[in-house]
Amino acid sequence: MRMRAQLTSRRFAPLAAVVVALAVAAACGRGSGYARSETASSNGALAAAPDTAITIRGTVASVSSTDLVVKADTGSVTVKLTQPLQLFTREPGKLDDVKNDAFIGVTTIKQPDGSEKATEIHVFPEELRGLGEGSRMMAPTASGGGGRMTNGAVTAPRMSNGKVADVKGSTLVVQYAGGSQQVVVPSNTPVTEIKSTSKSLTPGDQIVILAKRSTDGSLSATKAILAGK
């Protein structure tokens, strides 16, 4: 049975997007970056080969120490939980958290001059480094505009004298496998930190599950990201 996997990066629920997404996203509060980009980047059904990492977004229907049932857009998905389950949540951050080599998800909008301007940034912990790595377009919003979600490691632009520019300045570079994206960062860009939490999953939680498909077709997970209620 084919299931719809959701790749990382739209907005979480309203920070709003990824946040993931992720940016998971952030449909978190102000924007819908992490969760929204995540939904947009994988709205189609994707068949996953055995031992393939899959990102599933949905609502917790039921949860025990061994099994998690998620209600996704395409129906209920059962995921085997490997304890201890690492659970992450999002917290308000600041531009100072966007350091060199930090792994981030950044939502951008193309400007008339062709540059990409950040609208929100999600800072991932080391445990989630590599999540949704790459740069992809998101689905158009209700207003008709579309944005881009880029997940990768921060590298500050290098000046002609070889010194690294301050990442809090006007631009930063996000490096990912196969390319990079230079981003203009306004001083008021919302920043969200994805952090480990001691909370427990409960029915009704909006989550992003980082699962793996085994050779028998079952799904298992050791990590999940809370995206609201």
ZITAVEN-V826321 format. One record per backbone hydrogen bond with DSSP energy under -0.5 kcal/mol. NH is the residue of the N-H (numbers start at 1). CO is the residue of the C=O. Records with the same first field share a line. If there is no record, write none. Layout:
NH=CO / CO
This chain:
5=3
6=55
7=5
10=34 / 37
11=17 / 34
12=25
13=227
15=28 / 31
16=12
19=24 / 25
21=18 / 24
23=19 / 21
25=18 / 34
27=16 / 32
28=14 / 26
29=14 / 27
30=28
31=15 / 28
33=26
34=17 / 25
35=24 / 25
36=32
37=17 / 33
38=18 / 34
39=35
40=36
41=37
42=38 / 39
43=40
46=3
51=213
52=49
54=211
56=54 / 209
58=207
59=71
60=205
61=69
62=69
64=67
68=79
69=62
70=68 / 77
71=59
72=70 / 75
75=72
77=70
79=68
80=219
81=66
82=221
83=81
86=222
87=85
88=224
89=195
91=193
93=191
97=94
98=95
99=97
101=154
102=99
104=102 / 152
105=122
106=150
107=120
108=148
109=117
111=115
114=111
116=182
117=109 / 115
118=184
119=107
120=107
121=190
122=105
123=192
124=103 / 122
128=125
129=126
131=128
133=130
134=151
136=149
138=147
141=145
144=141
148=108
149=136
150=106
151=134
152=104
153=175
154=102
155=173
159=163
162=159
165=157
169=166
172=183
173=155
174=181
175=153 / 173
176=179
179=176
181=174
183=172
184=116
185=170
186=184
189=186
190=119
192=121
193=91
194=123
195=89 / 193
197=87
204=60
205=202
206=228
207=58 / 205
208=225
209=56
210=223
211=54 / 209
212=220
213=52
214=212 / 218
217=214
220=212
221=80
222=210
223=210
224=86
225=208
226=88
227=206
